[in-house]
């Protein structure tokens, strides 16, 4: 059966490639392609490229350049974001090979992030290095207060990162880095599309040598591509920077407000679901420079979740009492001290984090009821809180060809009083020559159960307050190659997970309940390359970039006598192909082909039989295209996603969008400097 499935998948790929090639030819005829003459020197073009080797990324406790790291880190830079056929954060992330992004709602409405086969609760999300992951559920980890136009670059750490970021960086972490003010300017963006899609955005930069300020405000809405998939999304973001010779201070604050139809989000039986979320966030980072650098971050995040199983209480049965109301609050202090010497970089850090929840579903019953913070009709009858303390030590050495970093996280959590846990790890790499590097890593990781894991009670689910922490050991080796005309990488990894938290049951009549009895072993392979023809030929070419990547994951579990809800529902195969080319002068096109083959099944509700029917996921191939015209500070684009209007399921019984066309612009307006 597996051979037949792979054969069918390859036939689908061949058909899609043929259609893509035909469409490629048609569009180039329409635009009367004329090969661009070499107007700029190749050396000048290289200088304009976004050089990721020289940027600072969060792969270690102490600051490190991308080129210094002995880990597999993917960096999506601002040029790649601008050219890609995407208009939101979730869509650009899914163009990474090691990412499985399963969208319940499009345009950043809601999505589950998975890295290298992990579950949506096993990946950590950071905004400018601050952990904003939600303790209620991983479904809210990507409730971001920014739009894609505010992003400078995205860093994806593949594999365990607990010794660097702390608990819950179990299968990986993603850090979203926003733009900072580099001049006085204003940016205006807008786009519109099918299904009533409309977006407006405004950002303002205020810059001088000591203080920089950045403001942005965005609003996006749509009538929905299917019944009950409409949404409205508003966010505000502000960032400020104060710089001096001895210290830097960086502060940020944001507010996000979403309301959306949640068609079949959590059950196929009742598709007319509805959800509203609001989030506030603020942080201050102090950086003292000197022989010993000290970085201190103080942050807070609040998140409300209002969920209706029956939208506006329409057709609600008698047993349905009220919507679910949740408010989670996170307060944390992170301090990191590091010193650079002849022996390398030494870092010592501490992280203190308090997570609390108010809810009418999750937590321990309260004597008094508390009125909702943002919704007057919401009320909370339960609460809980926990404290997490982590101490970090890491040392990194950088020799002529050999780099290595070793460290440990020591963790204490109030969920397990009196217990201390150690999570060590080591990364090492060796340069065989100036272009070729081999690396190997061994890292351990942990995950703390969410409040949903501990307390959720529903018609088909029951929580478990006695859960233990998930633990894993990950082994990885790989090779990286880089030249001016291209780069590539190959990696093989093995993850041995213990006490894996999985919602399981013995029979279909039992309730799903999270348990620690599942041990998961994951084996994976990733390979990819990017080719820049103009640098190899040393002249301007029609094709500017070609990239191809492939990811394969296979998982096994020890508890075969139980049905698994999440642990074995993962992306088995993923292929990405991208080509960027000129059409005429400043007119360019970017094509992205994505093939996904998922392991697992989803449930379809059968009203006649009054139960759920299991249906396996089918592989699918999607083609997206963006045509971009760039002239000085103005960009105008036309974008078509899912060109062949493929009907597919990627998360439960939620039908994903078909063909969707949109168009818009981004205008950067320089403002006069103050004298």
C-alpha positions, 0 to 999 in steps of 0.5 A: 500500500505504501508503494502505491501511495508513493507512486500516486504521489510522484504522478501528482508531482509530474502532472503539477510540474507539467501544468506549472511549466505550461503556465510559466510559458504563457505568462512570459509570452503575455509579458513579451519577455525580453532578456535584461541587459547587464546594467549593474556590475555583479560585484555591486549586486553581491553587495546589495544581497542580504548577507546572513553570514554576518547577522547575529542569530539566537542559536547560542546563549552568547551572541553569535554570527550565523557563520559561527554556529554549529547548528542547522538554522534557517534564516528567511531574510527580508528580500526573500520575504518581499519576493515570496507569494505571501502576505502574512507571517504564517505563509512565509514560515511554511516555505522552510523545509523543516516546518510543518505549518497547519493553518486552521484559518488563513491570513494569520488567523490561527495556525499550529507550528511544528518543527521536525515532526514535533507537535504544536506544543513542542515548538517555541516562538520568540519575538525579538528574542523574547519567549511569547509562547502561550501556556494555555495551548500551542494553538495560540503560539502564533498569535503575533502582534505584527504583520509581515511588513514589519519583519526584518528576518526570521530565524528557525532553529531546527532541533532541541533548544532547551539549553539555549531558550529553556523549556518547550523548545523541544523540537525547535524554536523560531525567532521573529526579528522586526525592523528597526528605524534606520532613517526617518520614513513612512511606509504605506501598504495595502492589498485586496483580493477575492473573498472580500480580502482587504488589508491596510497598514501604516508604519513610521520610522523616527531616527537619530543617532541616540534614539530610534522609534518605530510605530506600525498599525495594521488591519486585515479582514475577509468574508471568508473562502467558505462558510464561517471562515470570515475574520477581522484582525487588527494589531498595533506595534511600537519599538524604541531603541536608545543607544550609547557607548556603554549601554543600549535599551530596547523596548517594545509593546503591542496589541492584537485583536482577532475575531473569526469564524472557526469552521470545524476548528476543534470538532467536525460535529459542530462546524459553526464555531467562533473565536475571539482573541486579544493579546497585549505584550511589552518588554524592556531589554537592557544591554550593558557593554564592556569587558563583561556584557550584561543583558536583562529582559523584563517582559509581560504578555496577556492573552484572552481567548473567547471560544463559542462552540455555537456561534452567537448561540445559534442552534445551541442544544440544551446541554451547551451552557456557555462559551469558554473564556480564558485569560493567560498572563506571563511575566518573566525576567531573563538575565544573561552575562557573557564574556569574550576572551581568548578562550572563547565566549562564556555565558551564565544566565537565569530565567524566571517565569510566572505563568497563570490562567483565569478560566471557566474551564481550565484550572482549580475552582475558585470561591468567587467569580471574576468578570472578564478583563476585556469582555464584560459578558465573560466570567472566570470560575477557575484559576491556576499558576506555576513558576519556572526557574532555569539557570544556564551555563554555556561556553563556546570556542572558535578556533581556526577551523573548529567551532564548538559550544557546550552548555546545560540548563538546570530547571526547577518548576513548581509543578514538580516541587523539590525536583531539579532537572539537567538538560545538557547539550553540545554542538561542534563543527569543522571546516574542511575548506573555506566552503565546506563545513561538517557538524554534529550535535547532541542535545537534550530537551523538555516540555512542560504540559500546557494548562489544556493538557492538565485541566481540559474537560469536554464531551470527548476529552478529559485532562490529566493534572498528574502529567510529567515533563516530556524529555528527549535526546536528539542526535544530528549530523550534517554538512553545509556548503557555500559559495558565492553562486550557491549554497546547500546542506544535508542533515540527518537526525534522530530524536528519542522522546521519553514521557511524550505527552499524547492524547490517547484512548483504547477504543472509540467509545473512550474519552481522549486523555493526555498520558506520558506512556508514549515513547516516540522515536523520530528519524529524519533527513533534510537536504536543500540547495540554492543556486544564483546563476548570475554569480556563477556566470558573472553577468545578469541572467534571466533566472535570478535564483533556483532553490530545491529542498526535501524533508523526510520524517519517520516516527514510531511509538512504543504504545501501539495498543492505544490510539494516538491523537497527535503524536503520529500525525506528522508531515512525512514528506515535503518538497519545495521548489522555487524559481525567481526570474526577470520578466522585463526590466524591474518586473520579476516573478517568483514561483513556489511549488510545495508538495506535502505528504502527511501521515495520520488521519482526520475525522469526518462527522457522519450525521446518519451514523452519529459518529466520526469516520476516520479518513487518511490524509492525501498528498497534495501539490500547490503552486503559488506565484507572485509578479512584482514590479519594483521602482525606486521606493514603490513595489506593486504586486499581483499574487495567485495562491493555489493556482490549480485550485487544489482541494485538500485537507491539512488539519482535521476536517477543515477544507483549505482555501482554493485559488485565491488572487490578490494585488496590492502595493508597498510604498516607502516614503523617505522623510526629511532629516531634522537639522 
